[in-house]
Amino acid sequence: MAWFKLGKKAPAPSYEYDPSAERPIIRASICTGEQVAGFKNRHTGEFHEVMLIRGDEDKELFMRIYNLNQVEKEY
């Protein structure tokens, strides 16, 4: 059941990211397939994990919470 199809508002962001210094990505494990959404610092490469992605609904939720149009996947 998708929460956004029910007309509910997106939850408040748990992390305040800086679009000029960070980029949203989904880190995916080649071995296990586990996916984690978060933000990667453009200069240092440091990754800040925000949420586990278990499917398309979780990815859409992440994008809606942070008002994103697209998210790159990184292996």
C-alpha positions as CSV (number, residue, x, y, z in Angstrom):
1,M,0.0,0.0,0.0
2,A,1.5,3.3,-1.1
3,W,1.0,6.1,1.5
4,F,1.3,8.8,-1.2
5,K,-1.6,7.2,-3.2
6,L,-3.8,7.8,-0.1
7,G,-3.3,11.6,-0.3
8,K,-1.1,11.8,2.8
9,K,1.7,14.3,3.1
10,A,5.3,13.2,2.9
11,P,7.0,12.9,6.3
12,A,9.4,15.7,7.3
13,P,13.1,15.1,6.1
14,S,15.2,13.5,8.8
15,Y,18.4,15.0,7.3
16,E,19.0,18.5,5.8
17,Y,21.2,18.1,2.8
18,D,22.9,20.8,0.8
19,P,22.3,20.3,-3.0
20,S,25.4,22.4,-3.8
21,A,27.7,20.1,-1.7
22,E,25.9,16.8,-1.8
23,R,24.1,14.6,-4.4
24,P,21.4,12.1,-3.7
25,I,22.3,8.5,-4.5
26,I,21.2,4.9,-3.9
27,R,24.0,2.6,-2.9
28,A,23.4,-0.9,-4.1
29,S,25.4,-4.0,-3.1
30,I,26.4,-6.1,-6.0
31,C,26.5,-9.2,-3.8
32,T,23.3,-9.0,-1.7
33,G,21.3,-6.5,-3.7
34,E,20.7,-4.4,-0.6
35,Q,20.0,-0.7,-1.4
36,V,20.4,2.3,0.8
37,A,19.4,5.9,0.0
38,G,21.4,8.9,1.1
39,F,23.6,11.8,0.2
40,K,27.2,11.7,-1.0
41,N,29.5,14.7,-0.4
42,R,30.7,15.9,-3.8
43,H,34.2,16.9,-2.4
44,T,35.0,14.2,0.2
45,G,33.0,11.3,-1.0
46,E,31.5,10.8,2.5
47,F,28.1,9.1,2.4
48,H,25.3,9.9,4.8
49,E,22.7,7.1,4.9
50,V,19.1,8.1,5.2
51,M,16.9,5.1,4.6
52,L,16.8,1.5,3.5
53,I,15.2,0.9,0.0
54,R,13.2,-2.3,-0.2
55,G,11.4,-1.5,-3.4
56,D,10.0,1.1,-5.7
57,E,7.6,2.5,-3.0
58,D,10.6,3.2,-0.7
59,K,12.5,4.9,-3.6
60,E,9.5,7.1,-4.4
61,L,9.1,8.0,-0.7
62,F,12.8,9.0,-0.5
63,M,12.4,11.2,-3.6
64,R,9.2,12.8,-2.4
65,I,10.5,13.5,1.1
66,Y,13.5,15.3,-0.3
67,N,11.7,16.8,-3.4
68,L,14.0,15.0,-5.9
69,N,13.4,14.4,-9.6
70,Q,16.0,11.7,-10.0
71,V,18.4,9.6,-8.0
72,E,21.5,7.9,-9.3
73,K,22.4,4.4,-8.4
74,E,25.9,3.6,-7.3
75,Y,27.4,0.1,-6.9
